[in-house]
Amino acid sequence: MAFANKMNRRDFIKTAAAGALAMSLPARSYARILGANDRVNFAVIGLHGRGEEHIASIAACKNAMVTHVCDVDMRQLDKGELKTKELFGQSAAREKDIRSLLEKKEIDAITIATPEHWHAPMAIMGLQAGKHVYVEKPPSHNPAEGEMLIQAQKKYGKLVQMGNQQRSSEHTIEAMEKIRAGVIGKAYFGKAWYSNNRKSIGVGKEIPTPDYLDWELWQGPAPRRPYKDNVHPYNWHWFWHWGTGETLNNATHEIDLCLWALDVKYPHSVSASGGRYHFKDDWEFYDTILTSFEYDDKLITWEGKSCNSMFYYGRGRGATIHGTEGTLLIDRDGYEIFNNANGKTFEYVKPEKEVSLGVTGGGPMTDAHFQNFINAIVDGEKLHAPIAEGNVSATMLHLSNIAWKLGRTLKLNPSNGHILNDKAAMKNLWRREYERGWEPKI
């Protein structure tokens, strides 16, 4: 009773306002208001494509609300505001500048679905502001940023979940348990692939920045470049300055499955070959790549085809885990087990399909991954993809890009992934230069 007597006028008005609002909201939103003491208030940052799925997944979760949306593109802010009103019964507050957003005390957690050059710097800023962080894959633009993000998480003590959502997939967890139990004997080889049919991005022209876009904020920590008409909102993926190519755009998921299944972390060497074969345009990465990650007694390979959608096993993406007694084939929609005579001994097909090759990638796995993140914040549940674990697959794939760019095999320190006996690679490609005043600091 003493606590109730101390309620001041501001608290009373807020409580009364919340009650009045609850009476006007749909049942789903009303339930959120009733549970506001345990509710996690989210700000979703980066609203094109994947960011929209963040909003939808948070709406599908318990104990969560999107209270703020943030983007440097006014068109995306409009869409994000409308989507929150549709899903939550009220519009989220709008912000263009991440720095202003992070000053909001009512925000508990941020989600990051921006271009990749912003991922780690923004996540570090969020941690420093006392926010929990859900960051899309890859969590970094380069290996050094991944290390910085892990250091920041340890220093500031908030949670960081990486967006490799298959870690929260029930059928994937079940498949991994079966591998651990010896269903395919000793697992020693993981093969991962991705096949898509992306079109040419053409040759860009310098033009005035559209009035709906804040190009200065879009660039943020990246050194300044003039605006071109074939970069925003998606093709930045294919430029080294902002993106990381198809390897970190998509291989992060399947390579993570191989690491999980084989129970390994960093290899002792990485080699990669491939090129930009399909089109002649501004695309700076390969459209076709083969990478090998070698261990003392195990092997992982990655095959990426950005511009040829020939599937393997009828799947545009997936992984096969090979062992002494058989093979397990897995993707986002189920898994199959084969014996060494190539006979299928088990099959599971999910009743609800995931979005596998689209730019948004939404579905039940993302919902479950967010719910795990929310439960970890509210109840202390163990994260399925804490940044210290998720960063391993990302760093390995950064190393794939480095090996491809240099055209040579990289020898690694298996304890941390650092490149051995190659000072040029460590100096020039392990980290990047930043726009002055935007350098991430722990």
C-alpha positions in Angstrom: 0.0 0.0 0.0 2.9 2.3 0.7 3.9 2.0 -3.0 0.4 3.0 -4.2 0.4 6.1 -2.0 3.6 7.3 -3.6 2.1 7.3 -7.1 2.5 10.8 -8.5 0.3 12.6 -10.8 2.3 11.8 -13.9 2.2 8.0 -13.1 -1.5 8.3 -12.5 -2.1 10.0 -15.8 0.0 7.5 -17.7 -1.8 4.6 -16.1 -5.2 6.1 -16.8 -4.2 6.8 -20.4 -3.0 3.3 -20.9 -6.3 2.0 -19.6 -8.3 4.2 -21.9 -6.1 3.2 -24.9 -6.5 -0.5 -24.1 -10.3 -0.2 -24.3 -10.0 1.1 -27.9 -7.6 -1.6 -29.1 -8.0 -5.0 -30.6 -7.8 -7.9 -28.2 -4.2 -8.7 -29.2 -3.0 -5.2 -28.5 -5.1 -5.0 -25.3 -3.3 -8.1 -24.0 0.0 -6.3 -24.6 -1.1 -3.3 -22.5 -2.2 -5.6 -19.7 1.3 -7.2 -19.7 3.1 -3.9 -20.0 5.3 -4.5 -16.9 6.9 -7.5 -18.6 6.6 -6.1 -22.2 9.7 -5.5 -24.3 9.4 -2.2 -26.2 11.2 -2.5 -29.6 12.5 0.0 -32.0 12.9 -1.5 -35.5 15.7 0.1 -37.5 15.9 -0.4 -41.3 12.4 -1.0 -42.7 12.9 -2.1 -46.2 12.2 -5.8 -46.7 13.6 -7.7 -43.7 12.7 -4.9 -41.3 9.0 -5.3 -42.2 9.4 -9.0 -41.2 10.8 -7.9 -37.9 7.7 -5.9 -37.2 5.5 -8.8 -38.2 7.4 -11.3 -36.1 7.4 -9.1 -33.0 3.6 -8.8 -33.5 3.4 -12.6 -33.4 5.2 -12.8 -30.1 4.1 -12.5 -26.5 5.3 -9.7 -24.3 6.4 -7.4 -27.1 5.5 -4.1 -28.8 7.0 -2.1 -31.6 7.0 1.5 -30.2 9.4 3.1 -32.6 10.5 2.7 -36.2 13.6 4.3 -37.8 14.8 4.7 -41.3 16.6 7.3 -43.4 14.2 6.7 -46.3 10.9 8.6 -45.7 9.0 6.1 -47.9 10.1 3.3 -45.6 9.2 5.2 -42.5 5.7 5.7 -43.9 5.3 2.0 -44.6 6.7 1.1 -41.2 4.3 3.4 -39.4 1.3 2.0 -41.3 2.4 -1.6 -40.6 2.7 -1.0 -36.8 -0.8 0.5 -36.8 -2.1 -2.5 -38.7 -0.5 -5.1 -36.5 -0.5 -3.4 -33.0 -3.6 -1.1 -33.2 -1.4 2.0 -32.8 1.3 3.7 -34.9 4.9 3.6 -33.8 6.8 6.8 -33.2 9.0 7.8 -36.2 12.7 8.6 -36.1 15.2 9.2 -38.9 18.4 9.5 -36.9 19.6 6.5 -34.9 21.3 8.9 -32.4 18.0 10.5 -31.5 16.3 7.2 -31.3 18.7 5.7 -28.8 18.1 8.6 -26.4 14.5 7.3 -25.8 14.4 5.7 -22.4 11.2 3.8 -23.0 12.9 1.6 -25.7 14.2 -1.7 -24.3 15.6 -3.3 -27.4 16.5 -2.4 -31.0 16.4 -4.6 -34.1 18.8 -3.9 -36.9 17.9 -4.6 -40.6 19.9 -1.9 -42.2 22.7 -2.1 -44.8 25.5 -4.2 -43.5 28.1 -1.4 -43.0 25.8 -0.1 -40.2 25.2 -3.5 -38.4 28.1 -3.6 -35.9 28.5 0.2 -35.3 24.8 0.5 -34.7 24.7 -2.5 -32.4 27.6 -1.1 -30.4 25.8 2.2 -30.1 22.6 0.4 -28.9 24.5 -1.5 -26.2 26.1 1.7 -25.0 22.7 3.3 -24.8 21.5 0.4 -22.6 19.5 -1.5 -25.2 19.3 -5.2 -26.0 20.1 -5.8 -29.6 18.7 -8.1 -32.3 21.1 -7.7 -35.3 20.5 -9.3 -38.7 23.2 -11.5 -40.3 25.9 -10.7 -40.9 26.5 -8.9 -37.6 29.5 -7.1 -39.1 30.9 -5.7 -42.3 34.4 -7.2 -41.6 36.0 -9.5 -39.0 37.3 -6.8 -36.7 33.8 -5.4 -36.2 32.6 -8.8 -35.1 35.3 -8.9 -32.4 34.4 -5.4 -31.3 30.7 -6.3 -31.0 31.5 -9.3 -28.8 33.7 -7.0 -26.6 30.9 -4.4 -26.4 28.3 -7.1 -25.4 30.6 -8.2 -22.6 31.3 -4.7 -21.4 27.7 -3.4 -21.4 26.0 -6.6 -20.4 22.9 -6.4 -22.6 21.8 -9.3 -24.8 22.7 -9.6 -28.5 20.9 -12.1 -30.7 22.1 -12.7 -34.2 19.5 -13.2 -36.9 20.4 -16.7 -38.0 16.8 -17.7 -37.2 17.2 -21.4 -38.1 18.8 -21.8 -34.7 15.2 -21.5 -33.3 13.7 -23.9 -35.7 12.2 -26.9 -33.9 12.9 -29.4 -36.7 16.5 -28.2 -37.0 17.0 -28.6 -33.3 15.6 -32.1 -33.6 17.8 -32.9 -36.5 20.9 -31.7 -34.7 20.0 -33.8 -31.7 19.8 -36.9 -33.9 23.2 -36.2 -35.4 24.6 -35.9 -31.9 23.0 -39.2 -31.1 24.8 -40.9 -34.0 22.0 -41.3 -36.6 24.6 -40.8 -39.4 27.6 -42.1 -37.5 30.5 -39.7 -37.2 29.7 -36.5 -39.1 32.7 -35.3 -41.0 31.5 -33.3 -44.1 29.0 -30.5 -44.5 28.0 -29.1 -47.9 26.0 -25.9 -48.0 24.6 -24.1 -51.1 22.4 -21.3 -52.3 20.9 -20.8 -55.8 19.1 -17.7 -57.0 18.4 -15.9 -60.3 19.4 -12.3 -59.6 19.4 -9.9 -62.5 22.0 -7.4 -63.6 22.3 -4.2 -61.5 23.6 -2.3 -64.6 26.1 0.5 -64.6 25.1 3.3 -62.1 25.1 7.0 -62.8 25.7 9.8 -60.3 22.5 11.7 -59.8 21.2 14.1 -57.1 20.1 12.2 -54.0 16.3 11.7 -54.0 14.5 14.1 -51.6 13.1 11.2 -49.6 16.5 9.8 -48.7 19.1 11.2 -46.2 22.3 10.0 -48.0 24.6 11.3 -45.2 22.9 9.2 -42.6 22.6 6.2 -44.9 26.3 6.2 -45.3 27.0 6.7 -41.6 30.3 5.0 -40.7 31.3 4.3 -44.3 33.6 6.8 -46.0 31.7 9.2 -48.2 30.8 8.5 -51.8 28.5 10.2 -54.3 25.0 8.9 -54.7 24.4 6.5 -57.7 21.1 5.3 -59.0 21.8 1.6 -58.6 22.8 1.3 -55.0 19.8 2.0 -52.8 17.7 0.3 -51.5 19.1 -3.3 -52.2 22.0 -3.4 -54.5 24.5 -2.1 -51.9 24.9 -5.8 -51.1 27.1 -6.2 -54.2 29.6 -3.3 -53.4 32.6 -3.9 -51.1 32.2 -0.5 -49.6 28.8 -1.3 -48.0 28.1 -5.0 -48.5 29.6 -8.4 -48.1 28.3 -10.2 -51.2 26.1 -13.3 -51.4 28.3 -15.2 -49.0 27.4 -13.2 -46.0 24.0 -12.2 -47.3 22.9 -15.9 -47.4 25.6 -18.5 -46.6 25.7 -17.4 -43.0 22.6 -19.5 -42.4 23.7 -22.8 -44.0 27.4 -22.6 -42.9 26.0 -22.1 -39.4 24.1 -25.4 -39.8 27.3 -27.2 -40.8 29.2 -25.8 -37.9 26.4 -26.8 -35.5 26.2 -30.3 -37.0 29.9 -31.0 -37.1 30.5 -29.4 -33.7 33.4 -27.2 -34.9 34.3 -23.6 -35.0 37.2 -22.0 -36.9 39.0 -24.1 -39.5 42.8 -24.2 -40.1 42.5 -23.0 -43.7 40.1 -21.3 -46.1 40.3 -21.3 -49.9 37.8 -19.8 -52.4 37.4 -19.6 -56.2 34.8 -18.0 -58.5 34.0 -14.9 -60.3 31.5 -12.5 -61.8 30.6 -14.6 -64.9 27.0 -14.0 -65.7 26.8 -10.2 -66.3 29.2 -7.3 -66.9 28.0 -4.5 -64.6 28.9 -2.7 -61.4 28.5 -5.9 -59.2 31.9 -6.1 -57.4 31.6 -9.6 -55.9 31.4 -13.0 -57.6 28.1 -14.4 -58.8 29.5 -17.9 -58.5 31.8 -19.1 -55.7 33.1 -22.3 -54.2 34.7 -22.2 -50.8 36.4 -24.9 -48.7 36.9 -24.7 -44.9 39.4 -27.3 -43.9 39.8 -28.9 -40.4 42.1 -31.6 -39.2 39.5 -34.4 -39.7 36.4 -32.5 -41.2 35.5 -30.4 -44.2 32.8 -27.8 -44.9 32.1 -26.4 -48.4 29.9 -23.5 -49.6 28.6 -23.1 -53.1 26.9 -19.9 -54.0 25.2 -19.3 -57.4 23.6 -15.8 -57.4 22.5 -15.8 -61.1 21.6 -19.4 -61.8 18.7 -21.0 -60.0 19.4 -24.6 -60.7 18.4 -26.3 -57.4 20.0 -29.2 -55.6 17.7 -31.9 -54.2 14.9 -29.7 -55.3 16.0 -27.0 -52.9 17.3 -23.5 -53.6 19.2 -23.5 -50.4 20.2 -26.1 -47.8 22.9 -28.3 -46.4 23.8 -32.0 -46.4 25.7 -33.4 -43.4 27.6 -36.6 -44.3 28.8 -39.2 -41.8 30.2 -42.7 -41.6 26.7 -44.3 -41.5 24.7 -42.0 -43.7 23.6 -38.4 -44.7 21.2 -35.9 -43.4 19.7 -33.3 -45.8 18.2 -30.2 -44.2 16.6 -26.9 -45.3 14.2 -24.5 -43.8 11.2 -26.7 -44.5 12.3 -30.0 -43.1 14.9 -32.7 -43.2 15.6 -36.2 -44.6 17.9 -39.0 -43.4 19.6 -41.5 -45.8 21.7 -44.6 -45.1 24.9 -45.4 -46.9 23.0 -47.4 -49.5 21.2 -44.1 -50.4 18.0 -45.3 -49.0 15.7 -42.8 -47.3 15.1 -43.8 -43.7 13.2 -40.7 -42.4 11.5 -37.6 -43.7 10.0 -34.6 -42.0 8.2 -31.8 -43.9 7.0 -28.7 -42.1 3.3 -28.0 -42.6 4.0 -24.3 -43.0 6.6 -23.1 -45.6 9.3 -20.6 -44.9 10.3 -17.8 -47.2 13.6 -19.0 -48.5 14.8 -17.1 -51.5 12.9 -13.7 -51.2 14.5 -10.6 -49.8 12.4 -10.6 -46.7 12.8 -14.1 -45.4 9.9 -14.1 -43.1 8.1 -17.0 -41.5 7.6 -19.1 -38.3 11.4 -19.5 -37.7 11.8 -15.7 -37.4 8.8 -15.5 -35.0 10.4 -18.2 -32.9 13.8 -16.5 -32.9 12.3 -13.3 -31.7 10.3 -15.0 -29.0 13.5 -16.6 -27.8 15.1 -13.2 -27.7 12.1 -11.7 -25.8 12.0 -14.6 -23.3 15.8 -14.1 -22.7 15.1 -10.5 -21.8 12.0 -11.1 -19.7 12.7 -14.5 -18.1 16.4 -15.2 -18.6 15.9 -18.0 -21.2 19.1 -19.0 -23.0 19.7 -17.2 -26.3 19.7 -19.5 -29.3 22.2 -17.3 -31.2 24.2 -15.2 -28.9 26.7 -13.0 -30.7 29.8 -14.8 -29.5 28.5 -18.0 -31.2 26.9 -16.4 -34.3 30.0 -14.4 -35.1 31.9 -17.6 -35.9 30.0 -18.3 -39.1 30.2 -14.7 -40.1 33.9 -14.4 -39.5 34.5 -17.6 -41.5 32.6 -16.2 -44.4 34.4 -12.9 -44.2 37.5 -15.0 -44.6 36.0 -16.7 -47.6 35.6 -13.2 -49.2 39.2 -12.3 -48.3 40.5 -15.6 -49.7 38.6 -14.9 -52.9 39.7 -11.3 -53.3 43.4 -12.2 -52.7 43.3 -15.3 -54.8 45.1 -17.4 -52.2 44.5 -19.9 -49.4 44.5 -18.4 -46.0 46.1 -20.2 -43.0 44.2 -19.5 -39.8 44.6 -19.6 -36.1 41.8 -22.0 -35.2 41.3 -20.4 -31.8 40.1 -17.0 -33.1 40.1 -17.2 -36.9 43.0 -14.7 -37.3 45.0 -15.0 -40.6 48.5 -16.4 -40.0 51.7 -15.2 -41.8 49.9 -12.8 -44.0 50.4 -9.2 -42.7 48.9 -7.6 -45.8 45.6 -9.5 -45.4 45.3 -8.7 -41.7 46.2 -5.1 -42.2 44.1 -4.3 -45.3 41.1 -6.7 -45.1 40.5 -7.7 -41.5 39.1 -4.2 -40.8 38.0 -1.2 -42.7 38.4 2.6 -42.6 35.6 4.8 -41.3 34.3 8.2 -42.0 36.0 10.6 -39.6 33.9 11.0 -36.4 31.9 7.8 -37.1 34.4 5.2 -35.9 32.9 2.6 -33.6 34.4 2.7 -30.1 34.0 0.4 -27.1 
